[in-house]
Amino acid sequence: MAYTAEISRNNPTCLVFMIDQSGSMADALPDGSGQKANAVADAINKLLQNFIVRNTATEVVYDRFHISVIGYGTTVGPAFGGALKGEGIVPLSVIAEHPRMESRMKKMSDGAGGVFEQQVTFPVWFDPIANGSTPMGQAFDQAAAVVSGWLSAHPGCFPPIVLNISDGEPDADPTSEADRLKRLSSNDGEVLVFNAHVSSEGGAPIKYPESDAGLPNPNAKLLYKLSSVLPQKMRDLAKPEFQLPENSRGFVYNGDLVDIINFLDIGTRVAAR
Amino acid sequence: MQLLVRQYVVPKEGNSESECEDACSDPMPDGQLIQHFAVADGATTSAFSRYWATLLVSAYSVGDFLGDKIEDCVSELQRQWHEHATGRARSWFVKEKILGGAHATLVGLTLFDKEADSDLAGKWRALAVGDACLFHVRNGNLLESFPILDAKGFDNSPVLISSIHPPSRVKSDLLEREGDWLPGDIFLLMTDAISSWLLSNHKEGVDLLERHAGTKEDFQHLIDELRKARDLEGVPILKNDDVTLMRIEVS
């Protein structure tokens, strides 16, 4: 059965994040919460933070995942900054050691119906960038190059996952590039491509739909079409939070992909209660 | 009540013994009229979970994790866990992890000696939170499995005892069972992966465990073989997870 390989330090897998850094990402979100580029930077920082914390055992980050981040806008290439600048693929524990810690005020519930502001620090690896066109197809090709290299060295791994975060306005239809990427495989199954759509149109989040019928615009429908169907094992692991039908795809409209970490089998989960 | 107690801990393949997140109580001295045993399984994705699991089994083994005392007991263990976790400077990701707390399953068994010269059976009581299991074996047959009856009853989200949630939750999450023991009976306390395997392989499983419940090397060999074996769909018949077995033979 496919998609059953263990994800462990002995048999790690690879995650590739594709970040849309095109000029259109400077557009404001309809709810007035800022630029789309901010939402994307927040989403990827939050995702990395979640992966690191979930893979921390006592005081060590387990390298069950190796991460590549590809930015696409004026250029297409590795998007890590700071000490990791130019790195193609980095073990999770190394990423954990190299964030910039930022303080922000966060609204918290006081438990009695009120709200108060508290200073919280959180790790930042990526800042918002919005420049140039949207060469999404080239980014898929570059992701395919990274994934191919990984698969040669790790043929028995859980299939690599490519997460694309974008406003879905590519220069050209990237379907053929995405399909080429999805045809790559390990012994345990084909590469999975998931998409998070940060839309200018706003609207309620839609998570892991089984058809594009309820999606509000052609860009959302395109990113849905590029997304892989979630394997049964991942749908089973999603169960405490999501009852996902058989054809659910790894696509989220106006939401983040943080749930994905819960769809991967890295040990006993602490269910939300 | 004469007891023969053996403990086996095999860490997940690829992990060292110090990375194992299961805990097993220490046997009590001989001659006690009431004896307590416990096994706990710290959740892989939680913080300082082995330490939490160890606190839980230690409390059970001295009779603190029982009846009306449970809520106060959990509250005190939470204080100890928090002190341990926050006692010194940590990296940002460890601090973040600590906010999510530690979580563990627990199964505990208490054996009561029968009255002197009595022909009556002795009594046992058990409690469980989550999917660590107790098996009661008599003459090679599985009499009872608790709290899970079927291999389908295991998933990645068992009920857990938390180091940060209100201690009152534990009382509503725990299940209890009691029964009688006879001389020669065997009780097995086990964490989830090996419990799930046993429930899929009842008779053969009990025989296999009994044949390999000798030296630690024997048991390690059995676990290695089970981890290598695949079912018809190519899935390992024993999930690669920490394995803990506490075997108590009573006479």
Chai-1 contact restraints between the chains, C-beta under 6 A:
chainA,res_idxA,chainB,res_idxB,connection_type,confidence,min_distance_angstrom,max_distance_angstrom,comment,restraint_id
A,M1,B,E233,contact,1.0,0.0,6.0,A-B,restraint_1
A,T4,B,V235,contact,1.0,0.0,6.0,A-B,restraint_2
A,E6,B,N240,contact,1.0,0.0,6.0,A-B,restraint_3
A,S8,B,G14,contact,1.0,0.0,6.0,A-B,restraint_4
A,N10,B,G14,contact,1.0,0.0,6.0,A-B,restraint_5
A,I52,B,F93,contact,1.0,0.0,6.0,A-B,restraint_6
A,V53,B,F93,contact,1.0,0.0,6.0,A-B,restraint_7
A,V53,B,E96,contact,1.0,0.0,6.0,A-B,restraint_8
A,V53,B,K97,contact,1.0,0.0,6.0,A-B,restraint_9
A,R54,B,T45,contact,1.0,0.0,6.0,A-B,restraint_10
A,T56,B,F93,contact,1.0,0.0,6.0,A-B,restraint_11
A,T56,B,K97,contact,1.0,0.0,6.0,A-B,restraint_12
A,T58,B,F48,contact,1.0,0.0,6.0,A-B,restraint_13
A,E59,B,V94,contact,1.0,0.0,6.0,A-B,restraint_14
A,A96,B,F93,contact,1.0,0.0,6.0,A-B,restraint_15
A,P123,B,W92,contact,1.0,0.0,6.0,A-B,restraint_16
A,P240,B,S157,contact,1.0,0.0,6.0,A-B,restraint_17
A,G267,B,T44,contact,1.0,0.0,6.0,A-B,restraint_18
A,G267,B,T45,contact,1.0,0.0,6.0,A-B,restraint_19
A,T268,B,A43,contact,1.0,0.0,6.0,A-B,restraint_20
A,T268,B,T44,contact,1.0,0.0,6.0,A-B,restraint_21
A,T268,B,N156,contact,1.0,0.0,6.0,A-B,restraint_22
A,R269,B,N156,contact,1.0,0.0,6.0,A-B,restraint_23
A,R269,B,S157,contact,1.0,0.0,6.0,A-B,restraint_24
A,V270,B,A43,contact,1.0,0.0,6.0,A-B,restraint_25
A,V270,B,S46,contact,1.0,0.0,6.0,A-B,restraint_26
A,V270,B,H103,contact,1.0,0.0,6.0,A-B,restraint_27
A,A271,B,S157,contact,1.0,0.0,6.0,A-B,restraint_28
